[in-house]
Amino acid sequence: MAVPKRRTSKMKKRLRRSGQRWRAIKLNTCSECGSSVPSHIVCPSCGTYKGRQVVVIKDL
Ligand SMILES: [Zn+2]
């Protein structure tokens, strides 16, 4: 079985993993009701996405 000749250095490992860093979700404001909503997610308060009604929200 093939085995690596050299141990991967700390810098090489860190540089490789720099691209898989966790990033906080981007918050957008809803165009219909104006509330802050995570991007690429249907608005939980009015149920619209890209100016289109997607989910019907039932008021309790
Ligand atoms: Zn909304």
N, CA, C, O and the ligand as a Tripos MOL2 file, in Angstrom:
@<TRIPOS>MOLECULE
protein
  241   239    61     0     0
PROTEIN
NO_CHARGES

@<TRIPOS>ATOM
      1 N           0.8350   -1.1950    0.0000 N.3       1 MET1
      2 CA          0.0000    0.0000    0.0000 C.3       1 MET1
      3 C           0.8690    1.2430    0.0000 C.2       1 MET1
      4 O           1.8630    1.3180    0.7220 O.2       1 MET1
      5 N           0.4840    2.2340   -0.8270 N.am      2 ALA2
      6 CA          1.2620    3.4770   -0.9180 C.3       2 ALA2
      7 C           1.1150    4.2900    0.3530 C.2       2 ALA2
      8 O           0.0390    4.3770    0.9440 O.2       2 ALA2
      9 N           2.2350    4.8850    0.7560 N.am      3 VAL3
     10 CA          2.2670    5.6470    2.0080 C.3       3 VAL3
     11 C           2.8970    7.0090    1.7190 C.2       3 VAL3
     12 O           3.8570    7.0660    0.9500 O.2       3 VAL3
     13 N           2.4060    8.1110    2.2960 N.am      4 PRO4
     14 CA          2.9900    9.4170    2.0100 C.3       4 PRO4
     15 C           4.4410    9.4890    2.4630 C.2       4 PRO4
     16 O           4.7920    9.0310    3.5510 O.2       4 PRO4
     17 N           5.2860   10.0780    1.6000 N.am      5 LYS5
     18 CA          6.7150   10.1710    1.9220 C.3       5 LYS5
     19 C           6.9570   11.2100    2.9980 C.2       5 LYS5
     20 O           7.8060   11.0260    3.8690 O.2       5 LYS5
     21 N           6.2030   12.3110    2.9360 N.am      6 ARG6
     22 CA          6.3970   13.4050    3.8800 C.3       6 ARG6
     23 C           5.0920   13.6770    4.6190 C.2       6 ARG6
     24 O           4.0100   13.6150    4.0350 O.2       6 ARG6
     25 N           5.2070   13.9740    5.8930 N.am      7 ARG7
     26 CA          4.0590   14.4100    6.6650 C.3       7 ARG7
     27 C           3.6210   15.7860    6.1660 C.2       7 ARG7
     28 O           4.4630   16.6550    5.9370 O.2       7 ARG7
     29 N           2.3020   15.9970    5.9940 N.am      8 THR8
     30 CA          1.7970   17.3010    5.5300 C.3       8 THR8
     31 C           2.0850   18.3670    6.5910 C.2       8 THR8
     32 O           1.7230   18.2130    7.7580 O.2       8 THR8
     33 N           2.7440   19.4520    6.1620 N.am      9 SER9
     34 CA          3.1180   20.5000    7.1210 C.3       9 SER9
     35 C           1.8840   21.2220    7.6360 C.2       9 SER9
     36 O           0.8220   21.1800    7.0150 O.2       9 SER9
     37 N           2.0360   21.8900    8.7870 N.am     10 LYS10
     38 CA          0.9270   22.6390    9.3840 C.3      10 LYS10
     39 C           0.3970   23.6810    8.4170 C.2      10 LYS10
     40 O          -0.8130   23.8810    8.3080 O.2      10 LYS10
     41 N           1.3210   24.3550    7.7030 N.am     11 MET11
     42 CA          0.9050   25.4100    6.7750 C.3      11 MET11
     43 C           0.1030   24.8180    5.6290 C.2      11 MET11
     44 O          -0.9440   25.3560    5.2680 O.2      11 MET11
     45 N           0.5810   23.7070    5.0420 N.am     12 LYS12
     46 CA         -0.1290   23.0710    3.9250 C.3      12 LYS12
     47 C          -1.5150   22.6230    4.3720 C.2      12 LYS12
     48 O          -2.4950   22.8190    3.6530 O.2      12 LYS12
     49 N          -1.6000   22.0250    5.5530 N.am     13 LYS13
     50 CA         -2.8800   21.5430    6.0800 C.3      13 LYS13
     51 C          -3.8410   22.7070    6.3120 C.2      13 LYS13
     52 O          -5.0200   22.6420    5.9630 O.2      13 LYS13
     53 N          -3.3020   23.7820    6.9160 N.am     14 ARG14
     54 CA         -4.1600   24.9400    7.2260 C.3      14 ARG14
     55 C          -4.6110   25.6520    5.9600 C.2      14 ARG14
     56 O          -5.7450   26.1230    5.8720 O.2      14 ARG14
     57 N          -3.7010   25.7280    4.9650 N.am     15 LEU15
     58 CA         -4.0700   26.3790    3.7040 C.3      15 LEU15
     59 C          -5.1600   25.5830    3.0000 C.2      15 LEU15
     60 O          -6.0800   26.1590    2.4190 O.2      15 LEU15
     61 N          -5.0560   24.2420    3.0550 N.am     16 ARG16
     62 CA         -6.0520   23.3890    2.4030 C.3      16 ARG16
     63 C          -7.4080   23.5670    3.0760 C.2      16 ARG16
     64 O          -8.4410   23.6420    2.4100 O.2      16 ARG16
     65 N          -7.3900   23.6350    4.4060 N.am     17 ARG17
     66 CA         -8.6510   23.7150    5.1490 C.3      17 ARG17
     67 C          -9.2130   25.1270    5.2360 C.2      17 ARG17
     68 O         -10.3130   25.3160    5.7540 O.2      17 ARG17
     69 N          -8.4800   26.1230    4.7410 N.am     18 SER18
     70 CA         -8.9710   27.5000    4.8230 C.3      18 SER18
     71 C         -10.2220   27.6890    3.9790 C.2      18 SER18
     72 O         -11.0320   28.5750    4.2500 O.2      18 SER18
     73 N         -10.3820   26.8410    2.9360 N.am     19 GLY19
     74 CA        -11.5510   26.9750    2.0760 C.3      19 GLY19
     75 C         -12.8030   26.3710    2.6660 C.2      19 GLY19
     76 O         -13.9090   26.6910    2.2300 O.2      19 GLY19
     77 N         -12.6500   25.4890    3.6670 N.am     20 GLN20
     78 CA        -13.8220   24.8190    4.2470 C.3      20 GLN20
     79 C         -14.1980   25.4250    5.5980 C.2      20 GLN20
     80 O         -14.7300   24.7500    6.4790 O.2      20 GLN20
     81 N         -13.9060   26.7140    5.7320 N.am     21 ARG21
     82 CA        -14.1900   27.4220    6.9740 C.3      21 ARG21
     83 C         -15.6920   27.6540    7.0920 C.2      21 ARG21
     84 O         -16.3640   27.8830    6.0870 O.2      21 ARG21
     85 N         -16.2320   27.5950    8.3370 N.am     22 TRP22
     86 CA        -17.6400   27.8660    8.5700 C.3      22 TRP22
     87 C         -17.8940   29.3590    8.4120 C.2      22 TRP22
     88 O         -17.1300   30.1820    8.9170 O.2      22 TRP22
     89 N         -18.9510   29.6990    7.7210 N.am     23 ARG23
     90 CA        -19.3050   31.1120    7.5390 C.3      23 ARG23
     91 C         -20.7160   31.3380    8.0490 C.2      23 ARG23
     92 O         -21.6010   30.5020    7.8670 O.2      23 ARG23
     93 N         -20.9110   32.4830    8.6900 N.am     24 ALA24
     94 CA        -22.2300   32.8230    9.2090 C.3      24 ALA24
     95 C         -23.2020   33.0400    8.0590 C.2      24 ALA24
     96 O         -22.8200   33.5260    6.9950 O.2      24 ALA24
     97 N         -24.4790   32.6710    8.2840 N.am     25 ILE25
     98 CA        -25.4830   32.8080    7.2280 C.3      25 ILE25
     99 C         -25.7220   34.2820    6.9340 C.2      25 ILE25
    100 O         -25.6940   35.1230    7.8330 O.2      25 ILE25
    101 N         -25.9550   34.5800    5.6650 N.am     26 LYS26
    102 CA        -26.2220   35.9420    5.2340 C.3      26 LYS26
    103 C         -27.7060   36.2540    5.4680 C.2      26 LYS26
    104 O         -28.5860   35.4670    5.1190 O.2      26 LYS26
    105 N         -27.9540   37.4120    6.0620 N.am     27 LEU27
    106 CA        -29.3380   37.8090    6.3230 C.3      27 LEU27
    107 C         -29.7660   38.8500    5.2990 C.2      27 LEU27
    108 O         -29.0910   39.8620    5.1080 O.2      27 LEU27
    109 N         -30.8760   38.5960    4.6520 N.am     28 ASN28
    110 CA        -31.4700   39.5550    3.7240 C.3      28 ASN28
    111 C         -32.7630   40.0820    4.3200 C.2      28 ASN28
    112 O         -33.3110   39.4910    5.2500 O.2      28 ASN28
    113 N         -33.2490   41.1930    3.7830 N.am     29 THR29
    114 CA        -34.5530   41.6920    4.2180 C.3      29 THR29
    115 C         -35.6080   41.2630    3.2000 C.2      29 THR29
    116 O         -35.4000   41.3610    1.9900 O.2      29 THR29
    117 N         -36.7450   40.7870    3.7120 N.am     30 CYS30
    118 CA        -37.8220   40.3050    2.8500 C.3      30 CYS30
    119 C         -38.4100   41.4630    2.0550 C.2      30 CYS30
    120 O         -38.6780   42.5350    2.5990 O.2      30 CYS30
    121 N         -38.6100   41.2290    0.7510 N.am     31 SER31
    122 CA        -39.1370   42.2910   -0.1080 C.3      31 SER31
    123 C         -40.6230   42.5260    0.1320 C.2      31 SER31
    124 O         -41.1400   43.5910   -0.2050 O.2      31 SER31
    125 N         -41.3190   41.5450    0.7110 N.am     32 GLU32
    126 CA        -42.7630   41.6590    0.9110 C.3      32 GLU32
    127 C         -43.0870   42.2860    2.2640 C.2      32 GLU32
    128 O         -43.8610   43.2400    2.3390 O.2      32 GLU32
    129 N         -42.4820   41.7380    3.3590 N.am     33 CYS33
    130 CA        -42.8380   42.2300    4.6890 C.3      33 CYS33
    131 C         -41.6970   42.9780    5.3700 C.2      33 CYS33
    132 O         -41.9180   43.6030    6.4070 O.2      33 CYS33
    133 N         -40.4810   42.9350    4.8200 N.am     34 GLY34
    134 CA        -39.3800   43.7300    5.3630 C.3      34 GLY34
    135 C         -38.6590   43.1310    6.5410 C.2      34 GLY34
    136 O         -37.7900   43.7860    7.1160 O.2      34 GLY34
    137 N         -38.9860   41.8990    6.9300 N.am     35 SER35
    138 CA        -38.2950   41.2720    8.0520 C.3      35 SER35
    139 C         -36.9920   40.6380    7.5820 C.2      35 SER35
    140 O         -36.8480   40.3220    6.4010 O.2      35 SER35
    141 N         -36.0370   40.4490    8.5010 N.am     36 SER36
    142 CA        -34.7450   39.8560    8.1360 C.3      36 SER36
    143 C         -34.9010   38.3440    8.0170 C.2      36 SER36
    144 O         -35.4150   37.6790    8.9160 O.2      36 SER36
    145 N         -34.4460   37.8240    6.8860 N.am     37 VAL37
    146 CA        -34.6300   36.4180    6.5250 C.3      37 VAL37
    147 C         -33.2970   35.8990    6.0020 C.2      37 VAL37
    148 O         -32.6330   36.6180    5.2560 O.2      37 VAL37
    149 N         -32.8670   34.6740    6.3600 N.am     38 PRO38
    150 CA        -31.6540   34.1180    5.7600 C.3      38 PRO38
    151 C         -31.7960   33.9890    4.2510 C.2      38 PRO38
    152 O         -32.8780   33.6750    3.7540 O.2      38 PRO38
    153 N         -30.6980   34.2330    3.5050 N.am     39 SER39
    154 CA        -30.7740   34.1930    2.0550 C.3      39 SER39
    155 C         -31.0630   32.7810    1.5640 C.2      39 SER39
    156 O         -30.6750   31.8070    2.2100 O.2      39 SER39
    157 N         -31.7410   32.6650    0.4300 N.am     40 HIS40
    158 CA        -32.1270   31.4080   -0.2340 C.3      40 HIS40
    159 C         -33.1020   30.5990    0.6180 C.2      40 HIS40
    160 O         -33.1900   29.3780    0.4850 O.2      40 HIS40
    161 N         -33.8410   31.2970    1.5020 N.am     41 ILE41
    162 CA        -34.7930   30.6190    2.3760 C.3      41 ILE41
    163 C         -36.1160   31.3670    2.3090 C.2      41 ILE41
    164 O         -36.1410   32.5980    2.3150 O.2      41 ILE41
    165 N         -37.2300   30.6140    2.2440 N.am     42 VAL42
    166 CA        -38.5570   31.2210    2.1820 C.3      42 VAL42
    167 C         -38.7990   32.0010    3.4730 C.2      42 VAL42
    168 O         -38.4560   31.5420    4.5620 O.2      42 VAL42
    169 N         -39.4050   33.2060    3.3340 N.am     43 CYS43
    170 CA        -39.6510   34.0550    4.4930 C.3      43 CYS43
    171 C         -40.6000   33.3480    5.4730 C.2      43 CYS43
    172 O         -41.6970   32.9530    5.0790 O.2      43 CYS43
    173 N         -40.1990   33.1820    6.7390 N.am     44 PRO44
    174 CA        -41.0610   32.4620    7.6890 C.3      44 PRO44
    175 C         -42.2790   33.2560    8.1410 C.2      44 PRO44
    176 O         -43.2360   32.6720    8.6490 O.2      44 PRO44
    177 N         -42.2640   34.5880    7.9660 N.am     45 SER45
    178 CA        -43.3870   35.3840    8.4540 C.3      45 SER45
    179 C         -44.4660   35.5720    7.3970 C.2      45 SER45
    180 O         -45.6460   35.6140    7.7470 O.2      45 SER45
    181 N         -44.1110   35.6880    6.1140 N.am     46 CYS46
    182 CA        -45.1410   35.8720    5.0800 C.3      46 CYS46
    183 C         -45.1480   34.7460    4.0480 C.2      46 CYS46
    184 O         -46.0930   34.6570    3.2640 O.2      46 CYS46
    185 N         -44.1210   33.8750    4.0170 N.am     47 GLY47
    186 CA        -44.1320   32.7160    3.1320 C.3      47 GLY47
    187 C         -43.8660   33.0110    1.6780 C.2      47 GLY47
    188 O         -44.2980   32.2540    0.8100 O.2      47 GLY47
    189 N         -43.1560   34.1090    1.3830 N.am     48 THR48
    190 CA        -42.8460   34.4160   -0.0080 C.3      48 THR48
    191 C         -41.3720   34.1600   -0.2770 C.2      48 THR48
    192 O         -40.5460   34.2030    0.6350 O.2      48 THR48
    193 N         -41.0530   33.8940   -1.5310 N.am     49 TYR49
    194 CA        -39.6660   33.7410   -1.9670 C.3      49 TYR49
    195 C         -39.5550   34.3470   -3.3530 C.2      49 TYR49
    196 O         -40.2920   33.9670   -4.2630 O.2      49 TYR49
    197 N         -38.6320   35.2930   -3.5170 N.am     50 LYS50
    198 CA        -38.4200   36.0430   -4.7600 C.3      50 LYS50
    199 C         -39.7260   36.6570   -5.2690 C.2      50 LYS50
    200 O         -40.0560   36.5520   -6.4500 O.2      50 LYS50
    201 N         -40.4680   37.3070   -4.3510 N.am     51 GLY51
    202 CA        -41.6820   38.0120   -4.7240 C.3      51 GLY51
    203 C         -42.8360   37.1140   -5.1070 C.2      51 GLY51
    204 O         -43.7930   37.5760   -5.7280 O.2      51 GLY51
    205 N         -42.7690   35.8160   -4.7450 N.am     52 ARG52
    206 CA        -43.8030   34.8600   -5.1330 C.3      52 ARG52
    207 C         -44.2730   34.1400   -3.8740 C.2      52 ARG52
    208 O         -43.4510   33.7600   -3.0400 O.2      52 ARG52
    209 N         -45.5970   33.9440   -3.7240 N.am     53 GLN53
    210 CA        -46.1270   33.2200   -2.5660 C.3      53 GLN53
    211 C         -45.8280   31.7420   -2.7380 C.2      53 GLN53
    212 O         -46.2760   31.1170   -3.6980 O.2      53 GLN53
    213 N         -45.0590   31.1820   -1.7930 N.am     54 VAL54
    214 CA        -44.6420   29.7860   -1.8910 C.3      54 VAL54
    215 C         -45.3320   28.9440   -0.8210 C.2      54 VAL54
    216 O         -45.8260   27.8500   -1.0960 O.2      54 VAL54
    217 N         -45.3580   29.4810    0.4200 N.am     55 VAL55
    218 CA        -45.9340   28.7470    1.5320 C.3      55 VAL55
    219 C         -47.0550   29.6070    2.1120 C.2      55 VAL55
    220 O         -46.8960   30.8170    2.2750 O.2      55 VAL55
    221 N         -48.1830   28.9820    2.4190 N.am     56 VAL56
    222 CA        -49.2970   29.7030    3.0310 C.3      56 VAL56
    223 C         -49.1320   29.6190    4.5550 C.2      56 VAL56
    224 O         -49.1480   28.5330    5.1330 O.2      56 VAL56
    225 N         -48.9730   30.7900    5.1940 N.am     57 ILE57
    226 CA        -48.7900   30.8610    6.6490 C.3      57 ILE57
    227 C         -50.1630   30.9780    7.3030 C.2      57 ILE57
    228 O         -50.9370   31.8780    6.9780 O.2      57 ILE57
    229 N         -50.4620   30.0640    8.2240 N.am     58 LYS58
    230 CA        -51.7410   30.0990    8.9240 C.3      58 LYS58
    231 C         -51.5770   30.8760   10.2120 C.2      58 LYS58
    232 O         -50.7420   30.5310   11.0480 O.2      58 LYS58
    233 N         -52.3820   31.9410   10.3810 N.am     59 ASP59
    234 CA        -52.3380   32.7580   11.6040 C.3      59 ASP59
    235 C         -53.1430   32.0660   12.7050 C.2      59 ASP59
    236 O         -54.2790   31.6410   12.4940 O.2      59 ASP59
    237 N         -52.5300   31.9660   13.8760 N.am     60 LEU60
    238 CA        -53.1950   31.3010   14.9990 C.3      60 LEU60
    239 C         -53.9380   32.3300   15.8550 C.2      60 LEU60
    240 O         -54.5640   31.9690   16.8510 O.2      60 LEU60
    241 ZN        -41.6860   38.2540    4.3540 Zn       61 ZN61
@<TRIPOS>BOND
     1     1     2 1
     2     2     3 1
     3     3     4 2
     4     3     5 am
     5     5     6 1
     6     6     7 1
     7     7     8 2
     8     7     9 am
     9     9    10 1
    10    10    11 1
    11    11    12 2
    12    11    13 am
    13    13    14 1
    14    14    15 1
    15    15    16 2
    16    15    17 am
    17    17    18 1
    18    18    19 1
    19    19    20 2
    20    19    21 am
    21    21    22 1
    22    22    23 1
    23    23    24 2
    24    23    25 am
    25    25    26 1
    26    26    27 1
    27    27    28 2
    28    27    29 am
    29    29    30 1
    30    30    31 1
    31    31    32 2
    32    31    33 am
    33    33    34 1
    34    34    35 1
    35    35    36 2
    36    35    37 am
    37    37    38 1
    38    38    39 1
    39    39    40 2
    40    39    41 am
    41    41    42 1
    42    42    43 1
    43    43    44 2
    44    43    45 am
    45    45    46 1
    46    46    47 1
    47    47    48 2
    48    47    49 am
    49    49    50 1
    50    50    51 1
    51    51    52 2
    52    51    53 am
    53    53    54 1
    54    54    55 1
    55    55    56 2
    56    55    57 am
    57    57    58 1
    58    58    59 1
    59    59    60 2
    60    59    61 am
    61    61    62 1
    62    62    63 1
    63    63    64 2
    64    63    65 am
    65    65    66 1
    66    66    67 1
    67    67    68 2
    68    67    69 am
    69    69    70 1
    70    70    71 1
    71    71    72 2
    72    71    73 am
    73    73    74 1
    74    74    75 1
    75    75    76 2
    76    75    77 am
    77    77    78 1
    78    78    79 1
    79    79    80 2
    80    79    81 am
    81    81    82 1
    82    82    83 1
    83    83    84 2
    84    83    85 am
    85    85    86 1
    86    86    87 1
    87    87    88 2
    88    87    89 am
    89    89    90 1
    90    90    91 1
    91    91    92 2
    92    91    93 am
    93    93    94 1
    94    94    95 1
    95    95    96 2
    96    95    97 am
    97    97    98 1
    98    98    99 1
    99    99   100 2
   100    99   101 am
   101   101   102 1
   102   102   103 1
   103   103   104 2
   104   103   105 am
   105   105   106 1
   106   106   107 1
   107   107   108 2
   108   107   109 am
   109   109   110 1
   110   110   111 1
   111   111   112 2
   112   111   113 am
   113   113   114 1
   114   114   115 1
   115   115   116 2
   116   115   117 am
   117   117   118 1
   118   118   119 1
   119   119   120 2
   120   119   121 am
   121   121   122 1
   122   122   123 1
   123   123   124 2
   124   123   125 am
   125   125   126 1
   126   126   127 1
   127   127   128 2
   128   127   129 am
   129   129   130 1
   130   130   131 1
   131   131   132 2
   132   131   133 am
   133   133   134 1
   134   134   135 1
   135   135   136 2
   136   135   137 am
   137   137   138 1
   138   138   139 1
   139   139   140 2
   140   139   141 am
   141   141   142 1
   142   142   143 1
   143   143   144 2
   144   143   145 am
   145   145   146 1
   146   146   147 1
   147   147   148 2
   148   147   149 am
   149   149   150 1
   150   150   151 1
   151   151   152 2
   152   151   153 am
   153   153   154 1
   154   154   155 1
   155   155   156 2
   156   155   157 am
   157   157   158 1
   158   158   159 1
   159   159   160 2
   160   159   161 am
   161   161   162 1
   162   162   163 1
   163   163   164 2
   164   163   165 am
   165   165   166 1
   166   166   167 1
   167   167   168 2
   168   167   169 am
   169   169   170 1
   170   170   171 1
   171   171   172 2
   172   171   173 am
   173   173   174 1
   174   174   175 1
   175   175   176 2
   176   175   177 am
   177   177   178 1
   178   178   179 1
   179   179   180 2
   180   179   181 am
   181   181   182 1
   182   182   183 1
   183   183   184 2
   184   183   185 am
   185   185   186 1
   186   186   187 1
   187   187   188 2
   188   187   189 am
   189   189   190 1
   190   190   191 1
   191   191   192 2
   192   191   193 am
   193   193   194 1
   194   194   195 1
   195   195   196 2
   196   195   197 am
   197   197   198 1
   198   198   199 1
   199   199   200 2
   200   199   201 am
   201   201   202 1
   202   202   203 1
   203   203   204 2
   204   203   205 am
   205   205   206 1
   206   206   207 1
   207   207   208 2
   208   207   209 am
   209   209   210 1
   210   210   211 1
   211   211   212 2
   212   211   213 am
   213   213   214 1
   214   214   215 1
   215   215   216 2
   216   215   217 am
   217   217   218 1
   218   218   219 1
   219   219   220 2
   220   219   221 am
   221   221   222 1
   222   222   223 1
   223   223   224 2
   224   223   225 am
   225   225   226 1
   226   226   227 1
   227   227   228 2
   228   227   229 am
   229   229   230 1
   230   230   231 1
   231   231   232 2
   232   231   233 am
   233   233   234 1
   234   234   235 1
   235   235   236 2
   236   235   237 am
   237   237   238 1
   238   238   239 1
   239   239   240 2
@<TRIPOS>SUBSTRUCTURE
     1 MET1         2 RESIDUE 1 A MET
     2 ALA2         6 RESIDUE 1 A ALA
     3 VAL3        10 RESIDUE 1 A VAL
     4 PRO4        14 RESIDUE 1 A PRO
     5 LYS5        18 RESIDUE 1 A LYS
     6 ARG6        22 RESIDUE 1 A ARG
     7 ARG7        26 RESIDUE 1 A ARG
     8 THR8        30 RESIDUE 1 A THR
     9 SER9        34 RESIDUE 1 A SER
    10 LYS10       38 RESIDUE 1 A LYS
    11 MET11       42 RESIDUE 1 A MET
    12 LYS12       46 RESIDUE 1 A LYS
    13 LYS13       50 RESIDUE 1 A LYS
    14 ARG14       54 RESIDUE 1 A ARG
    15 LEU15       58 RESIDUE 1 A LEU
    16 ARG16       62 RESIDUE 1 A ARG
    17 ARG17       66 RESIDUE 1 A ARG
    18 SER18       70 RESIDUE 1 A SER
    19 GLY19       74 RESIDUE 1 A GLY
    20 GLN20       78 RESIDUE 1 A GLN
    21 ARG21       82 RESIDUE 1 A ARG
    22 TRP22       86 RESIDUE 1 A TRP
    23 ARG23       90 RESIDUE 1 A ARG
    24 ALA24       94 RESIDUE 1 A ALA
    25 ILE25       98 RESIDUE 1 A ILE
    26 LYS26      102 RESIDUE 1 A LYS
    27 LEU27      106 RESIDUE 1 A LEU
    28 ASN28      110 RESIDUE 1 A ASN
    29 THR29      114 RESIDUE 1 A THR
    30 CYS30      118 RESIDUE 1 A CYS
    31 SER31      122 RESIDUE 1 A SER
    32 GLU32      126 RESIDUE 1 A GLU
    33 CYS33      130 RESIDUE 1 A CYS
    34 GLY34      134 RESIDUE 1 A GLY
    35 SER35      138 RESIDUE 1 A SER
    36 SER36      142 RESIDUE 1 A SER
    37 VAL37      146 RESIDUE 1 A VAL
    38 PRO38      150 RESIDUE 1 A PRO
    39 SER39      154 RESIDUE 1 A SER
    40 HIS40      158 RESIDUE 1 A HIS
    41 ILE41      162 RESIDUE 1 A ILE
    42 VAL42      166 RESIDUE 1 A VAL
    43 CYS43      170 RESIDUE 1 A CYS
    44 PRO44      174 RESIDUE 1 A PRO
    45 SER45      178 RESIDUE 1 A SER
    46 CYS46      182 RESIDUE 1 A CYS
    47 GLY47      186 RESIDUE 1 A GLY
    48 THR48      190 RESIDUE 1 A THR
    49 TYR49      194 RESIDUE 1 A TYR
    50 LYS50      198 RESIDUE 1 A LYS
    51 GLY51      202 RESIDUE 1 A GLY
    52 ARG52      206 RESIDUE 1 A ARG
    53 GLN53      210 RESIDUE 1 A GLN
    54 VAL54      214 RESIDUE 1 A VAL
    55 VAL55      218 RESIDUE 1 A VAL
    56 VAL56      222 RESIDUE 1 A VAL
    57 ILE57      226 RESIDUE 1 A ILE
    58 LYS58      230 RESIDUE 1 A LYS
    59 ASP59      234 RESIDUE 1 A ASP
    60 LEU60      238 RESIDUE 1 A LEU
    61 ZN61       241 GROUP 0 **** ****
